Amino acid sequence: MKLPMNNTRRTFLMTVAAGSAAFAPTVRAQAARLDEKDPQAVALGYVADAAKVDTKKFPKYAAGQACANCALYQGKATDPWGGCPLFGTKQVAGKGWCSAWAKKA
């Protein structure tokens, strides 16, 4: 059975849209996560869990500070991982912290 031209085109466009939507989360999931041993992370005192901040070494830290509520965090406050311009393409933990933490406006 031969489909009219507009149905073939519609089917094609729907297939492309569905394929693109399915591919997008895969790309995002493959983004590298920042390792605490990364030289930039070490320089800024980054930890993936803010509860593990060395408060003697970083007295600026205050309870409640985390990457997810930092002005530099490039994700939603509820995202477990998000981007940070300080670490290039690597993602930081939403529960993490570093010495560059700045209060979100």
C-alpha positions as protocol buffer text, in pm:
chain_id: "A"
residue {
  index: 1
  type: MET
  ca { x: 0 y: 0 z: 0 }
}
residue {
  index: 2
  type: LYS
  ca { x: 139 y: 335 z: -100 }
}
residue {
  index: 3
  type: LEU
  ca { x: 91 y: 621 z: 148 }
}
residue {
  index: 4
  type: PRO
  ca { x: 14 y: 971 z: 27 }
}
residue {
  index: 5
  type: MET
  ca { x: 318 y: 1201 z: 31 }
}
residue {
  index: 6
  type: ASN
  ca { x: 208 y: 1407 z: 333 }
}
residue {
  index: 7
  type: ASN
  ca { x: 164 y: 1095 z: 553 }
}
residue {
  index: 8
  type: THR
  ca { x: 513 y: 973 z: 462 }
}
residue {
  index: 9
  type: ARG
  ca { x: 658 y: 1312 z: 542 }
}
residue {
  index: 10
  type: ARG
  ca { x: 463 y: 1332 z: 869 }
}
residue {
  index: 11
  type: THR
  ca { x: 582 y: 984 z: 969 }
}
residue {
  index: 12
  type: PHE
  ca { x: 941 y: 1077 z: 885 }
}
residue {
  index: 13
  type: LEU
  ca { x: 927 y: 1399 z: 1089 }
}
residue {
  index: 14
  type: MET
  ca { x: 772 y: 1223 z: 1386 }
}
residue {
  index: 15
  type: THR
  ca { x: 1041 y: 954 z: 1370 }
}
residue {
  index: 16
  type: VAL
  ca { x: 1319 y: 1214 z: 1359 }
}
residue {
  index: 17
  type: ALA
  ca { x: 1167 y: 1406 z: 1652 }
}
residue {
  index: 18
  type: ALA
  ca { x: 1129 y: 1091 z: 1860 }
}
residue {
  index: 19
  type: GLY
  ca { x: 1482 y: 979 z: 1779 }
}
residue {
  index: 20
  type: SER
  ca { x: 1626 y: 1318 z: 1870 }
}
residue {
  index: 21
  type: ALA
  ca { x: 1439 y: 1325 z: 2201 }
}
residue {
  index: 22
  type: ALA
  ca { x: 1562 y: 978 z: 2286 }
}
residue {
  index: 23
  type: PHE
  ca { x: 1922 y: 1070 z: 2201 }
}
residue {
  index: 24
  type: ALA
  ca { x: 1938 y: 1395 z: 2400 }
}
residue {
  index: 25
  type: PRO
  ca { x: 1930 y: 1238 z: 2751 }
}
residue {
  index: 26
  type: THR
  ca { x: 2199 y: 991 z: 2645 }
}
residue {
  index: 27
  type: VAL
  ca { x: 2434 y: 1272 z: 2549 }
}
residue {
  index: 28
  type: ARG
  ca { x: 2368 y: 1457 z: 2875 }
}
residue {
  index: 29
  type: ALA
  ca { x: 2423 y: 1142 z: 3080 }
}
residue {
  index: 30
  type: GLN
  ca { x: 2765 y: 1093 z: 2924 }
}
residue {
  index: 31
  type: ALA
  ca { x: 2901 y: 1428 z: 3047 }
}
residue {
  index: 32
  type: ALA
  ca { x: 3208 y: 1375 z: 3262 }
}
residue {
  index: 33
  type: ARG
  ca { x: 3167 y: 1421 z: 3635 }
}
residue {
  index: 34
  type: LEU
  ca { x: 3429 y: 1617 z: 3821 }
}
residue {
  index: 35
  type: ASP
  ca { x: 3670 y: 1403 z: 4021 }
}
residue {
  index: 36
  type: GLU
  ca { x: 3775 y: 1545 z: 4359 }
}
residue {
  index: 37
  type: LYS
  ca { x: 4137 y: 1466 z: 4260 }
}
residue {
  index: 38
  type: ASP
  ca { x: 4121 y: 1682 z: 3947 }
}
residue {
  index: 39
  type: PRO
  ca { x: 4386 y: 1958 z: 3982 }
}
residue {
  index: 40
  type: GLN
  ca { x: 4129 y: 2239 z: 3946 }
}
residue {
  index: 41
  type: ALA
  ca { x: 3902 y: 2067 z: 4200 }
}
residue {
  index: 42
  type: VAL
  ca { x: 4189 y: 2032 z: 4447 }
}
residue {
  index: 43
  type: ALA
  ca { x: 4286 y: 2398 z: 4400 }
}
residue {
  index: 44
  type: LEU
  ca { x: 3931 y: 2508 z: 4485 }
}
residue {
  index: 45
  type: GLY
  ca { x: 3874 y: 2255 z: 4763 }
}
residue {
  index: 46
  type: TYR
  ca { x: 3589 y: 2082 z: 4575 }
}
residue {
  index: 47
  type: VAL
  ca { x: 3417 y: 1794 z: 4748 }
}
residue {
  index: 48
  type: ALA
  ca { x: 3122 y: 1599 z: 4604 }
}
residue {
  index: 49
  type: ASP
  ca { x: 2949 y: 1603 z: 4945 }
}
residue {
  index: 50
  type: ALA
  ca { x: 2944 y: 1937 z: 5127 }
}
residue {
  index: 51
  type: ALA
  ca { x: 2915 y: 1754 z: 5460 }
}
residue {
  index: 52
  type: LYS
  ca { x: 3280 y: 1649 z: 5410 }
}
residue {
  index: 53
  type: VAL
  ca { x: 3425 y: 2001 z: 5378 }
}
residue {
  index: 54
  type: ASP
  ca { x: 3737 y: 2051 z: 5590 }
}
residue {
  index: 55
  type: THR
  ca { x: 3614 y: 2352 z: 5790 }
}
residue {
  index: 56
  type: LYS
  ca { x: 3958 y: 2419 z: 5934 }
}
residue {
  index: 57
  type: LYS
  ca { x: 4105 y: 2452 z: 5586 }
}
residue {
  index: 58
  type: PHE
  ca { x: 3796 y: 2634 z: 5449 }
}
residue {
  index: 59
  type: PRO
  ca { x: 3650 y: 2848 z: 5731 }
}
residue {
  index: 60
  type: LYS
  ca { x: 3437 y: 3033 z: 5471 }
}
residue {
  index: 61
  type: TYR
  ca { x: 3215 y: 2725 z: 5445 }
}
residue {
  index: 62
  type: ALA
  ca { x: 2879 y: 2749 z: 5623 }
}
residue {
  index: 63
  type: ALA
  ca { x: 2622 y: 2474 z: 5671 }
}
residue {
  index: 64
  type: GLY
  ca { x: 2368 y: 2472 z: 5390 }
}
residue {
  index: 65
  type: GLN
  ca { x: 2609 y: 2586 z: 5119 }
}
residue {
  index: 66
  type: ALA
  ca { x: 2616 y: 2348 z: 4821 }
}
residue {
  index: 67
  type: CYS
  ca { x: 2678 y: 2364 z: 4449 }
}
residue {
  index: 68
  type: ALA
  ca { x: 2303 y: 2343 z: 4382 }
}
residue {
  index: 69
  type: ASN
  ca { x: 2246 y: 2677 z: 4559 }
}
residue {
  index: 70
  type: CYS
  ca { x: 2557 y: 2848 z: 4421 }
}
residue {
  index: 71
  type: ALA
  ca { x: 2528 y: 3132 z: 4169 }
}
residue {
  index: 72
  type: LEU
  ca { x: 2766 y: 2945 z: 3936 }
}
residue {
  index: 73
  type: TYR
  ca { x: 2566 y: 2619 z: 3924 }
}
residue {
  index: 74
  type: GLN
  ca { x: 2421 y: 2563 z: 3577 }
}
residue {
  index: 75
  type: GLY
  ca { x: 2144 y: 2323 z: 3665 }
}
residue {
  index: 76
  type: LYS
  ca { x: 1820 y: 2329 z: 3856 }
}
residue {
  index: 77
  type: ALA
  ca { x: 1850 y: 2327 z: 4234 }
}
residue {
  index: 78
  type: THR
  ca { x: 1702 y: 1975 z: 4230 }
}
residue {
  index: 79
  type: ASP
  ca { x: 1946 y: 1834 z: 3971 }
}
residue {
  index: 80
  type: PRO
  ca { x: 2192 y: 1584 z: 4120 }
}
residue {
  index: 81
  type: TRP
  ca { x: 2465 y: 1701 z: 3876 }
}
residue {
  index: 82
  type: GLY
  ca { x: 2510 y: 2023 z: 3683 }
}
residue {
  index: 83
  type: GLY
  ca { x: 2762 y: 2232 z: 3500 }
}
residue {
  index: 84
  type: CYS
  ca { x: 2993 y: 2490 z: 3652 }
}
residue {
  index: 85
  type: PRO
  ca { x: 3196 y: 2736 z: 3444 }
}
residue {
  index: 86
  type: LEU
  ca { x: 3494 y: 2689 z: 3675 }
}
residue {
  index: 87
  type: PHE
  ca { x: 3532 y: 2326 z: 3570 }
}
residue {
  index: 88
  type: GLY
  ca { x: 3474 y: 2345 z: 3194 }
}
residue {
  index: 89
  type: THR
  ca { x: 3261 y: 2062 z: 3057 }
}
residue {
  index: 90
  type: LYS
  ca { x: 3275 y: 1853 z: 3375 }
}
residue {
  index: 91
  type: GLN
  ca { x: 2968 y: 1837 z: 3596 }
}
residue {
  index: 92
  type: VAL
  ca { x: 2972 y: 1900 z: 3970 }
}
residue {
  index: 93
  type: ALA
  ca { x: 2754 y: 1729 z: 4229 }
}
residue {
  index: 94
  type: GLY
  ca { x: 2453 y: 1931 z: 4339 }
}
residue {
  index: 95
  type: LYS
  ca { x: 2542 y: 1832 z: 4698 }
}
residue {
  index: 96
  type: GLY
  ca { x: 2905 y: 1933 z: 4641 }
}
residue {
  index: 97
  type: TRP
  ca { x: 3092 y: 2247 z: 4745 }
}
residue {
  index: 98
  type: CYS
  ca { x: 3405 y: 2444 z: 4657 }
}
residue {
  index: 99
  type: SER
  ca { x: 3570 y: 2758 z: 4789 }
}
residue {
  index: 100
  type: ALA
  ca { x: 3430 y: 2964 z: 4501 }
}
residue {
  index: 101
  type: TRP
  ca { x: 3074 y: 2917 z: 4631 }
}
residue {
  index: 102
  type: ALA
  ca { x: 2870 y: 3236 z: 4589 }
}
residue {
  index: 103
  type: LYS
  ca { x: 2516 y: 3298 z: 4712 }
}
residue {
  index: 104
  type: LYS
  ca { x: 2255 y: 3273 z: 4438 }
}
residue {
  index: 105
  type: ALA
  ca { x: 2068 y: 3600 z: 4391 }
}
